[in-house]
Amino acid sequence: MTEVLRIEMVSTNPKSLDQVSRTFKEMAEKMGVRVKGPIPLPTKRLRITSLRNPSGEGTNRYDKYELRIHKRIIDIPNPDERYIRSIM
């Protein structure tokens, strides 16, 4: 039976998320460990609409905010113990 190490990363900044996943992948390649990913998952969008003040015209009286949550998954089949210790 094969073991799979799954690293799930979550961030609101996609650039930093890609940088961290690139670091994991480079570290695995140096140690000779196979890597699947990073696999991008769908971006979750959280939206909030709030009433600025009761007096106004139409949509001008609403403030709209949005938070995007990006996710990436890296799968490492049959991870080496040295690799697991190095990422901890």
N, CA, C and O atoms as CSV, one atom per row, in Angstrom:
chain,resi,resn,atom,element,x,y,z
A,1,MET,N,N,0.846,-1.181,0.000
A,1,MET,CA,C,0.000,0.000,0.000
A,1,MET,C,C,0.890,1.242,0.000
A,1,MET,O,O,1.833,1.343,0.784
A,2,THR,N,N,0.583,2.166,-0.871
A,2,THR,CA,C,1.408,3.364,-0.968
A,2,THR,C,C,0.859,4.456,-0.061
A,2,THR,O,O,-0.353,4.621,0.081
A,3,GLU,N,N,1.757,5.180,0.534
A,3,GLU,CA,C,1.388,6.314,1.368
A,3,GLU,C,C,1.552,7.584,0.551
A,3,GLU,O,O,2.457,7.698,-0.276
A,4,VAL,N,N,0.667,8.531,0.796
A,4,VAL,CA,C,0.732,9.807,0.085
A,4,VAL,C,C,0.723,10.926,1.119
A,4,VAL,O,O,-0.162,10.996,1.971
A,5,LEU,N,N,1.714,11.790,1.029
A,5,LEU,CA,C,1.765,12.980,1.874
A,5,LEU,C,C,1.076,14.094,1.102
A,5,LEU,O,O,1.501,14.439,-0.001
A,6,ARG,N,N,0.015,14.662,1.673
A,6,ARG,CA,C,-0.721,15.732,1.012
A,6,ARG,C,C,-0.517,17.024,1.785
A,6,ARG,O,O,-0.805,17.109,2.979
A,7,ILE,N,N,-0.014,18.026,1.077
A,7,ILE,CA,C,0.197,19.342,1.669
A,7,ILE,C,C,-0.842,20.271,1.062
A,7,ILE,O,O,-0.860,20.489,-0.149
A,8,GLU,N,N,-1.711,20.818,1.913
A,8,GLU,CA,C,-2.749,21.731,1.446
A,8,GLU,C,C,-2.399,23.132,1.932
A,8,GLU,O,O,-2.198,23.358,3.125
A,9,MET,N,N,-2.330,24.070,0.988
A,9,MET,CA,C,-1.956,25.442,1.323
A,9,MET,C,C,-3.120,26.375,0.998
A,9,MET,O,O,-3.778,26.227,-0.031
A,10,VAL,N,N,-3.366,27.337,1.889
A,10,VAL,CA,C,-4.462,28.284,1.738
A,10,VAL,C,C,-3.917,29.685,1.982
A,10,VAL,O,O,-3.171,29.912,2.934
A,11,SER,N,N,-4.299,30.634,1.104
A,11,SER,CA,C,-3.830,32.007,1.270
A,11,SER,C,C,-4.751,32.959,0.517
A,11,SER,O,O,-5.478,32.554,-0.390
A,12,THR,N,N,-4.711,34.224,0.906
A,12,THR,CA,C,-5.437,35.248,0.163
A,12,THR,C,C,-4.550,35.894,-0.889
A,12,THR,O,O,-5.035,36.647,-1.734
A,13,ASN,N,N,-3.247,35.606,-0.843
A,13,ASN,CA,C,-2.303,36.167,-1.800
A,13,ASN,C,C,-1.781,35.046,-2.706
A,13,ASN,O,O,-0.998,34.213,-2.251
A,14,PRO,N,N,-2.198,35.007,-3.979
A,14,PRO,CA,C,-1.788,33.898,-4.853
A,14,PRO,C,C,-0.297,33.887,-5.174
A,14,PRO,O,O,0.269,32.820,-5.413
A,15,LYS,N,N,0.350,35.048,-5.183
A,15,LYS,CA,C,1.783,35.089,-5.493
A,15,LYS,C,C,2.606,34.420,-4.396
A,15,LYS,O,O,3.524,33.653,-4.687
A,16,SER,N,N,2.281,34.706,-3.140
A,16,SER,CA,C,3.018,34.076,-2.041
A,16,SER,C,C,2.723,32.582,-1.979
A,16,SER,O,O,3.591,31.790,-1.611
A,17,LEU,N,N,1.513,32.198,-2.333
A,17,LEU,CA,C,1.141,30.784,-2.358
A,17,LEU,C,C,1.939,30.026,-3.410
A,17,LEU,O,O,2.401,28.913,-3.160
A,18,ASP,N,N,2.100,30.623,-4.584
A,18,ASP,CA,C,2.896,29.999,-5.641
A,18,ASP,C,C,4.374,29.924,-5.254
A,18,ASP,O,O,5.058,28.956,-5.588
A,19,GLN,N,N,4.857,30.936,-4.556
A,19,GLN,CA,C,6.254,30.944,-4.127
A,19,GLN,C,C,6.526,29.822,-3.120
A,19,GLN,O,O,7.549,29.143,-3.213
A,20,VAL,N,N,5.628,29.626,-2.174
A,20,VAL,CA,C,5.802,28.570,-1.179
A,20,VAL,C,C,5.707,27.195,-1.837
A,20,VAL,O,O,6.483,26.296,-1.511
A,21,SER,N,N,4.763,27.027,-2.757
A,21,SER,CA,C,4.633,25.730,-3.432
A,21,SER,C,C,5.857,25.440,-4.297
A,21,SER,O,O,6.274,24.288,-4.410
A,22,ARG,N,N,6.435,26.475,-4.907
A,22,ARG,CA,C,7.658,26.303,-5.689
A,22,ARG,C,C,8.815,25.867,-4.781
A,22,ARG,O,O,9.642,25.045,-5.177
A,23,THR,N,N,8.869,26.419,-3.567
A,23,THR,CA,C,9.907,26.046,-2.607
A,23,THR,C,C,9.781,24.576,-2.201
A,23,THR,O,O,10.783,23.864,-2.129
A,24,PHE,N,N,8.548,24.120,-1.934
A,24,PHE,CA,C,8.323,22.716,-1.594
A,24,PHE,C,C,8.759,21.805,-2.737
A,24,PHE,O,O,9.384,20.768,-2.515
A,25,LYS,N,N,8.426,22.202,-3.950
A,25,LYS,CA,C,8.747,21.377,-5.114
A,25,LYS,C,C,10.261,21.315,-5.345
A,25,LYS,O,O,10.798,20.245,-5.629
A,26,GLU,N,N,10.946,22.447,-5.224
A,26,GLU,CA,C,12.404,22.467,-5.403
A,26,GLU,C,C,13.104,21.623,-4.337
A,26,GLU,O,O,14.067,20.916,-4.633
A,27,MET,N,N,12.619,21.700,-3.100
A,27,MET,CA,C,13.215,20.931,-2.018
A,27,MET,C,C,13.042,19.428,-2.274
A,27,MET,O,O,13.951,18.641,-2.010
A,28,ALA,N,N,11.884,19.040,-2.784
A,28,ALA,CA,C,11.633,17.624,-3.072
A,28,ALA,C,C,12.511,17.137,-4.219
A,28,ALA,O,O,13.009,16.012,-4.183
A,29,GLU,N,N,12.702,17.974,-5.236
A,29,GLU,CA,C,13.530,17.580,-6.375
A,29,GLU,C,C,14.995,17.421,-5.966
A,29,GLU,O,O,15.690,16.552,-6.493
A,30,LYS,N,N,15.470,18.249,-5.034
A,30,LYS,CA,C,16.852,18.125,-4.550
A,30,LYS,C,C,17.070,16.800,-3.825
A,30,LYS,O,O,18.149,16.213,-3.901
A,31,MET,N,N,16.032,16.332,-3.118
A,31,MET,CA,C,16.151,15.084,-2.364
A,31,MET,C,C,15.765,13.865,-3.198
A,31,MET,O,O,15.859,12.734,-2.719
A,32,GLY,N,N,15.338,14.081,-4.425
A,32,GLY,CA,C,14.992,12.966,-5.303
A,32,GLY,C,C,13.638,12.346,-5.017
A,32,GLY,O,O,13.446,11.152,-5.246
A,33,VAL,N,N,12.691,13.140,-4.518
A,33,VAL,CA,C,11.349,12.661,-4.196
A,33,VAL,C,C,10.398,13.109,-5.308
A,33,VAL,O,O,10.462,14.252,-5.762
A,34,ARG,N,N,9.511,12.201,-5.745
A,34,ARG,CA,C,8.524,12.569,-6.766
A,34,ARG,C,C,7.472,13.498,-6.177
A,34,ARG,O,O,7.103,13.373,-5.010
A,35,VAL,N,N,6.994,14.432,-6.997
A,35,VAL,CA,C,6.006,15.408,-6.547
A,35,VAL,C,C,4.909,15.522,-7.599
A,35,VAL,O,O,5.191,15.579,-8.796
A,36,LYS,N,N,3.653,15.555,-7.146
A,36,LYS,CA,C,2.524,15.820,-8.033
A,36,LYS,C,C,1.928,17.162,-7.619
A,36,LYS,O,O,1.413,17.302,-6.509
A,37,GLY,N,N,1.999,18.119,-8.488
A,37,GLY,CA,C,1.398,19.401,-8.166
A,37,GLY,C,C,2.379,20.529,-8.359
A,37,GLY,O,O,3.460,20.310,-8.906
A,38,PRO,N,N,2.052,21.696,-7.942
A,38,PRO,CA,C,0.886,22.105,-7.172
A,38,PRO,C,C,-0.391,22.079,-8.012
A,38,PRO,O,O,-0.405,22.525,-9.159
A,39,ILE,N,N,-1.445,21.557,-7.428
A,39,ILE,CA,C,-2.741,21.465,-8.087
A,39,ILE,C,C,-3.596,22.620,-7.581
A,39,ILE,O,O,-3.916,22.667,-6.393
A,40,PRO,N,N,-3.977,23.560,-8.458
A,40,PRO,CA,C,-4.823,24.667,-8.001
A,40,PRO,C,C,-6.269,24.212,-7.829
A,40,PRO,O,O,-6.838,23.563,-8.707
A,41,LEU,N,N,-6.846,24.559,-6.699
A,41,LEU,CA,C,-8.254,24.285,-6.441
A,41,LEU,C,C,-9.054,25.546,-6.744
A,41,LEU,O,O,-8.473,26.627,-6.839
A,42,PRO,N,N,-10.376,25.435,-6.899
A,42,PRO,CA,C,-11.176,26.626,-7.199
A,42,PRO,C,C,-11.036,27.709,-6.124
A,42,PRO,O,O,-10.945,27.418,-4.931
A,43,THR,N,N,-11.023,28.949,-6.575
A,43,THR,CA,C,-10.901,30.090,-5.670
A,43,THR,C,C,-12.255,30.376,-5.031
A,43,THR,O,O,-13.273,30.470,-5.717
A,44,LYS,N,N,-12.249,30.511,-3.714
A,44,LYS,CA,C,-13.476,30.815,-2.992
A,44,LYS,C,C,-13.597,32.331,-2.860
A,44,LYS,O,O,-12.656,33.001,-2.435
A,45,ARG,N,N,-14.750,32.859,-3.222
A,45,ARG,CA,C,-14.963,34.309,-3.164
A,45,ARG,C,C,-16.001,34.622,-2.100
A,45,ARG,O,O,-17.150,34.190,-2.191
A,46,LEU,N,N,-15.585,35.377,-1.090
A,46,LEU,CA,C,-16.497,35.808,-0.039
A,46,LEU,C,C,-16.861,37.262,-0.308
A,46,LEU,O,O,-15.986,38.123,-0.403
A,47,ARG,N,N,-18.140,37.525,-0.428
A,47,ARG,CA,C,-18.602,38.887,-0.736
A,47,ARG,C,C,-19.462,39.415,0.396
A,47,ARG,O,O,-20.286,38.699,0.966
A,48,ILE,N,N,-19.251,40.692,0.710
A,48,ILE,CA,C,-20.053,41.369,1.722
A,48,ILE,C,C,-20.516,42.696,1.135
A,48,ILE,O,O,-19.710,43.488,0.647
A,49,THR,N,N,-21.805,42.925,1.189
A,49,THR,CA,C,-22.376,44.199,0.760
A,49,THR,C,C,-22.965,44.864,1.993
A,49,THR,O,O,-23.796,44.271,2.681
A,50,SER,N,N,-22.543,46.090,2.278
A,50,SER,CA,C,-23.035,46.778,3.467
A,50,SER,C,C,-23.637,48.122,3.070
A,50,SER,O,O,-23.225,48.754,2.097
A,51,LEU,N,N,-24.607,48.524,3.842
A,51,LEU,CA,C,-25.289,49.791,3.609
A,51,LEU,C,C,-24.447,50.917,4.204
A,51,LEU,O,O,-24.205,50.944,5.411
A,52,ARG,N,N,-24.002,51.844,3.358
A,52,ARG,CA,C,-23.150,52.944,3.808
A,52,ARG,C,C,-23.953,53.914,4.676
A,52,ARG,O,O,-23.575,54.193,5.814
A,53,ASN,N,N,-25.034,54.414,4.150
A,53,ASN,CA,C,-25.951,55.264,4.910
A,53,ASN,C,C,-27.341,55.157,4.270
A,53,ASN,O,O,-27.448,54.837,3.087
A,54,PRO,N,N,-28.383,55.416,5.023
A,54,PRO,CA,C,-29.730,55.218,4.488
A,54,PRO,C,C,-30.129,56.226,3.407
A,54,PRO,O,O,-31.011,55.940,2.598
A,55,SER,N,N,-29.499,57.387,3.383
A,55,SER,CA,C,-29.860,58.357,2.357
A,55,SER,C,C,-28.895,58.231,1.185
A,55,SER,O,O,-27.681,58.298,1.379
A,56,GLY,N,N,-29.398,58.057,0.012
A,56,GLY,CA,C,-28.553,57.892,-1.157
A,56,GLY,C,C,-29.409,57.483,-2.346
A,56,GLY,O,O,-30.628,57.348,-2.240
A,57,GLU,N,N,-28.764,57.297,-3.441
A,57,GLU,CA,C,-29.514,56.966,-4.643
A,57,GLU,C,C,-29.059,55.625,-5.192
A,57,GLU,O,O,-27.897,55.463,-5.564
A,58,GLY,N,N,-29.954,54.684,-5.243
A,58,GLY,CA,C,-29.679,53.398,-5.867
A,58,GLY,C,C,-28.507,52.658,-5.253
A,58,GLY,O,O,-28.419,52.507,-4.034
A,59,THR,N,N,-27.600,52.195,-6.117
A,59,THR,CA,C,-26.472,51.389,-5.639
A,59,THR,C,C,-25.340,52.253,-5.093
A,59,THR,O,O,-24.355,51.711,-4.591
A,60,ASN,N,N,-25.449,53.570,-5.173
A,60,ASN,CA,C,-24.395,54.448,-4.645
A,60,ASN,C,C,-24.312,54.393,-3.125
A,60,ASN,O,O,-23.303,54.804,-2.553
A,61,ARG,N,N,-25.330,53.903,-2.474
A,61,ARG,CA,C,-25.321,53.885,-1.014
A,61,ARG,C,C,-24.793,52.568,-0.435
A,61,ARG,O,O,-24.836,52.371,0.780
A,62,TYR,N,N,-24.302,51.676,-1.278
A,62,TYR,CA,C,-23.772,50.390,-0.814
A,62,TYR,C,C,-22.266,50.308,-1.016
A,62,TYR,O,O,-21.742,50.747,-2.040
A,63,ASP,N,N,-21.576,49.743,-0.030
A,63,ASP,CA,C,-20.157,49.404,-0.167
A,63,ASP,C,C,-20.073,47.906,-0.417
A,63,ASP,O,O,-20.769,47.119,0.224
A,64,LYS,N,N,-19.218,47.521,-1.351
A,64,LYS,CA,C,-19.069,46.103,-1.678
A,64,LYS,C,C,-17.628,45.684,-1.426
A,64,LYS,O,O,-16.692,46.320,-1.912
A,65,TYR,N,N,-17.455,44.600,-0.657
A,65,TYR,CA,C,-16.141,44.066,-0.330
A,65,TYR,C,C,-16.061,42.620,-0.799
A,65,TYR,O,O,-17.061,41.902,-0.822
A,66,GLU,N,N,-14.851,42.206,-1.174
A,66,GLU,CA,C,-14.666,40.830,-1.630
A,66,GLU,C,C,-13.338,40.297,-1.107
A,66,GLU,O,O,-12.327,40.999,-1.137
A,67,LEU,N,N,-13.342,39.062,-0.629
A,67,LEU,CA,C,-12.139,38.380,-0.172
A,67,LEU,C,C,-12.013,37.094,-0.974
A,67,LEU,O,O,-12.935,36.278,-0.998
A,68,ARG,N,N,-10.868,36.913,-1.634
A,68,ARG,CA,C,-10.635,35.710,-2.430
A,68,ARG,C,C,-9.664,34.808,-1.691
A,68,ARG,O,O,-8.602,35.249,-1.251
A,69,ILE,N,N,-10.037,33.537,-1.558
A,69,ILE,CA,C,-9.212,32.556,-0.865
A,69,ILE,C,C,-8.736,31.537,-1.893
A,69,ILE,O,O,-9.542,30.834,-2.503
A,70,HIS,N,N,-7.420,31.464,-2.079
A,70,HIS,CA,C,-6.805,30.576,-3.062
A,70,HIS,C,C,-6.266,29.344,-2.345
A,70,HIS,O,O,-5.774,29.433,-1.220
A,71,LYS,N,N,-6.364,28.181,-3.015
A,71,LYS,CA,C,-5.885,26.927,-2.426
A,71,LYS,C,C,-5.025,26.179,-3.429
A,71,LYS,O,O,-5.268,26.223,-4.635
A,72,ARG,N,N,-4.012,25.489,-2.907
A,72,ARG,CA,C,-3.146,24.625,-3.720
A,72,ARG,C,C,-2.917,23.328,-2.948
A,72,ARG,O,O,-2.874,23.324,-1.718
A,73,ILE,N,N,-2.770,22.227,-3.687
A,73,ILE,CA,C,-2.477,20.929,-3.087
A,73,ILE,C,C,-1.227,20.367,-3.739
A,73,ILE,O,O,-1.072,20.420,-4.959
A,74,ILE,N,N,-0.340,19.830,-2.919
A,74,ILE,CA,C,0.839,19.124,-3.412
A,74,ILE,C,C,0.776,17.706,-2.857
A,74,ILE,O,O,0.697,17.518,-1.643
A,75,ASP,N,N,0.810,16.707,-3.739
A,75,ASP,CA,C,0.823,15.302,-3.338
A,75,ASP,C,C,2.225,14.741,-3.521
A,75,ASP,O,O,2.864,14.959,-4.551
A,76,ILE,N,N,2.693,14.021,-2.515
A,76,ILE,CA,C,4.008,13.392,-2.578
A,76,ILE,C,C,3.814,11.904,-2.283
A,76,ILE,O,O,3.667,11.520,-1.123
A,77,PRO,N,N,3.812,11.055,-3.332
A,77,PRO,CA,C,3.652,9.616,-3.097
A,77,PRO,C,C,4.941,9.010,-2.543
A,77,PRO,O,O,6.039,9.334,-2.996
A,78,ASN,N,N,4.790,8.135,-1.564
A,78,ASN,CA,C,5.923,7.468,-0.903
A,78,ASN,C,C,7.000,8.460,-0.462
A,78,ASN,O,O,8.127,8.405,-0.953
A,79,PRO,N,N,6.664,9.365,0.459
A,79,PRO,CA,C,7.645,10.377,0.864
A,79,PRO,C,C,8.804,9.770,1.650
A,79,PRO,O,O,8.637,8.801,2.392
A,80,ASP,N,N,9.956,10.353,1.473
A,80,ASP,CA,C,11.154,9.949,2.200
A,80,ASP,C,C,11.120,10.596,3.589
A,80,ASP,O,O,10.649,11.724,3.738
A,81,GLU,N,N,11.612,9.892,4.588
A,81,GLU,CA,C,11.589,10.417,5.951
A,81,GLU,C,C,12.429,11.685,6.079
A,81,GLU,O,O,12.089,12.579,6.854
A,82,ARG,N,N,13.523,11.767,5.321
A,82,ARG,CA,C,14.363,12.973,5.356
A,82,ARG,C,C,13.571,14.183,4.871
A,82,ARG,O,O,13.689,15.270,5.437
A,83,TYR,N,N,12.759,13.999,3.821
A,83,TYR,CA,C,11.976,15.109,3.277
A,83,TYR,C,C,10.924,15.571,4.284
A,83,TYR,O,O,10.717,16.771,4.468
A,84,ILE,N,N,10.263,14.617,4.931
A,84,ILE,CA,C,9.229,14.975,5.908
A,84,ILE,C,C,9.840,15.770,7.056
A,84,ILE,O,O,9.252,16.753,7.508
A,85,ARG,N,N,11.001,15.360,7.529
A,85,ARG,CA,C,11.656,16.084,8.624
A,85,ARG,C,C,12.131,17.468,8.182
A,85,ARG,O,O,12.118,18.411,8.973
A,86,SER,N,N,12.548,17.592,6.929
A,86,SER,CA,C,13.065,18.884,6.463
A,86,SER,C,C,11.965,19.924,6.288
A,86,SER,O,O,12.234,21.117,6.426
A,87,ILE,N,N,10.730,19.509,5.987
A,87,ILE,CA,C,9.667,20.503,5.812
A,87,ILE,C,C,8.991,20.866,7.124
A,87,ILE,O,O,8.228,21.831,7.178
A,88,MET,N,N,9.258,20.110,8.180
A,88,MET,CA,C,8.623,20.410,9.465
A,88,MET,C,C,9.344,21.492,10.201
A,88,MET,O,O,8.940,21.865,11.302
